[in-house]
Amino acid sequence: MFTELNSILNTSPDSYTRGEFILVSDRQSDASFLIHHFLSFYLRARCKVCFLGLAQSFCHYSAVSQRLGVSLTQAKEKGQLVFFEGLKECLSVLTPKENNVESEAMNFLRDPPVGLRSLYEFVRSSVIGSDNMEEGAEQWGPSVLLVDDLSVLLSLGVDVGAVLDFSHYCRALVCSQVQGNMVMLVRCNGEEDDDDDDDDDGDIGSDVLLKGLTHQCNLNLHVQGLPTGYCKDIHGQMEVCWKRRQGDAPHMQKNLFQYKVYDKGASFFARGTSSAVL
Amino acid sequence: MAAPVNSVCKTSADRLQVNCTSFQKKTRSKLISIPGTRPSVQNGQLLVSTGVTSLDYLLGGGLAVGTVLLIEEDRFDSYSRMILKYFLAEGVVCRHELFVATAQDNPDEILQELPAPILDDVAVPKPVEQPRLTGEPQDILDAMKIAWRYQNLPKVQSALASSSRFGHYYDVSKTMEVEIRQAAKCHRFYLPDHITPSSSYSALLKSLQEVIHREGFDLATPMSKSRNILRVGLHSLGSALWGDDLCCHDKPRHSHALTTFLYGLRALLRSSLSVAVVTLPSHLIQDRALMGNITRLCDNAIALESFKGSERETNPLYKDYHGLLYVRQVPHLNCLARQLPDHKDLAFKLKRKQFTIERLHLPPDLSETVSRVSRGEPVGVASACGSSASGTKNLDF
């Protein structure tokens, strides 16, 4: 949990808005450090977390969370965290063996046009299933869904429309029905303004996904490299964009920060106030 | 900084995690010491050498076990193939097992071209020594007459069980001797031998998983005394010979075949003691977004651009180098921070005994007003007098 980011977003593990869809996106950069922040944030806030870790192995998330002060193995044992390890489950589909049961949630690998229905069923069972708890189990806060990351699904051949449907279903389930929060990571590649129309399909796919999700979200954290080039001390810039409705008019507020990622956290500062410069 | 990682491992896992990845050092009570590996000083990862010491330095000490290094090939696949051969040769010298997969040349051809290691302490299987013909006792022959003070020092072992150095040097003008090469176990995958109805990438993935499982590189298998590393070298993935149309069309139809394979490769590597080097002809792939997806699914990524055949070959700025090297991606493994390179303008040079990667230095700008010393600059100064020799620069009017 990055304390500076908490003060920027005006949240804390004790008080945070519910029913929010937070979109973390990046362009030619890596915003996965923000996913680690939200994971440790919601675990500390005693929420019930469903984490779809598609990009990396469980040990990676566990090691990073250890440095941020949260133990994923303990959370899993206590039932606070439901962890879906995409790398492990995909092998059962990509290299099927006779006696191994295929993972249901990743069956889109076998047949991409099927879509992400099974993955949604998995999310639904872990979010809704928590309500029918047996007596004596610990009471956790509202459910939170974290996805790292959606662009891996595009790389695995899933259609952009299917991913948008999946995010819509999850949002309806988590944000509206259960009044929990949802955090998703989307990664883009190309330049923002593409003038040529005969562009690549892949690029259009992730851009379409980003635009669709930006429209749906309440809070967008967009991470990019510095416009002036590569710098070892400042790792990039982050744009925070709130979408709030005040009265009838939607209100959008944007802030721009630069950041540097350390071993145990990240620091955010206004443009030009990096410790390397001052 | 291995000590802090040790304490972290102890507090977090009270029982040994069986399904952990190869990143975490399994050092609760017994140290895994696999020859040819060393823990990283930054975050305690297990590292292997790529065979090129300057590339090891660029990657933060070495290639972490369980990761993929993507090399975007240069135009004629000369230097990327060279790095792949260095990687495999390092595996032979460190007694690791090899897995080579190609679609174009037979894997044996690549293995026969491995460069010869230079060091003396590389294990060479010696032929059985002939018994001494004379009956003289050994100590009289071995007694030193001049340097007798060094008599009692231990003798240098010329045939070690395993090479304990990390990173070796190779002589590219010679190929590795057959005895050394055949001492290493090598698994081959030659695509024309595996004609399957499914895609060639899934056949490769299944073959790799079968090798990992059969030879015991899986982390799930019970810990035995000796573990080894599997070095996987995949040559020219994504080229048309793998049954992919990534290089043929602007908008390929099955663009996710290669990315799905890379995802499965990452899953296999994270759960076993293996490390992979993949070369990819990225100059044939028109779709830049697809290259971005491919790069994100690999951990380390570098790109080579050689000067051969381009006009830069004769450019005096680049006369000391053979090509440029770009670092496309550096991973963050088990920690938040990455080890970013200091400089982004790197150039490489292949010398006979070393493949050096260094910061691109422009040669000093020697104009006539600054210095009269002429180093025979290839930039011909066409003097107005029309004289041909370059030494007349000092006499320009």
Interface residues (C-beta under 8 A of the other chain):
Chain A: Q28 D30 S32 F33 H36 Q56 S57 F58 C59 H60 S62 A63 V64 Q66 R67 S71 T73 L87 K88 C90 L91 L94 T95 L109 P112 S151 V152 L154 S155 L156 G157 R187 N189 G190 D200 D201 G202 D203 G205 S206 Y230 K232 H235 V261 Y262 D263 K264 G265 A266
Chain B: V8 S12 A13 Q17 N19 C20 T21 F23 Q24 S202 L205 K206 Q209 D250 K251 S255 H256 T259 T260 Y263 G264 R266 A267 L268 R270 S271 Q286 D287 R288 A289 L290 G292 N293 R296 L297 H332 L333 N334 C335 L336 A337 R338 L340 D342 K344
